[in-house]
């Protein structure tokens, strides 16, 4: 199959949709984010990339803490709204039942099946974005969204984002065990 040249602004597929929470002027603020990834195993760390223009950035810098909340597909309308409207203009904390992290005080969304409370450990300054790296100091999940004490993707029902087409997708079916399928490969 022949490759064609495309715009160099390519993305991996898909990207998890989350809602990042932080205190801005001592008030909970939330922002929809698709650019998020685990970046370290021990201690567990996660990174979120936010455009420098966002209201949320100042709160993370000032408080030194943020949350990463994994919504179910049932929250897609509220999550999308959090990506359309700035906290400078609207109080988005009223969209959700807000709980505060026990370790950092970062605001989290009780409505989300999985919430991670993060202590800011580093900020990477890029030309248009800031990458906030946080240590996950506490994680909380709804009991009904777990199997064997671990978050279950089928029960959480998260959704993903693809770019540059800006589409949301449901998580599909499991088709194999990671770090195991390749054991059957014979050269």
Secondary structure, 3 states (H helix, E strand, C coil): CCCCCCCCCCCCCCEECEEEEEEECCEEEEEEECCEEEEECCCCEEEEEEECCCHHHHHHHHHCEEEEEECCHHHHHHHHHHHHCCCCCCCHHHHCCEEECCCCCCEEECCCCEEEEEEEEEEEECCCEEEEEEEEEEEEECHHHEECCEECHHHHCCEEEECCCCEEEECCCCCCCCCCHHHHCCC
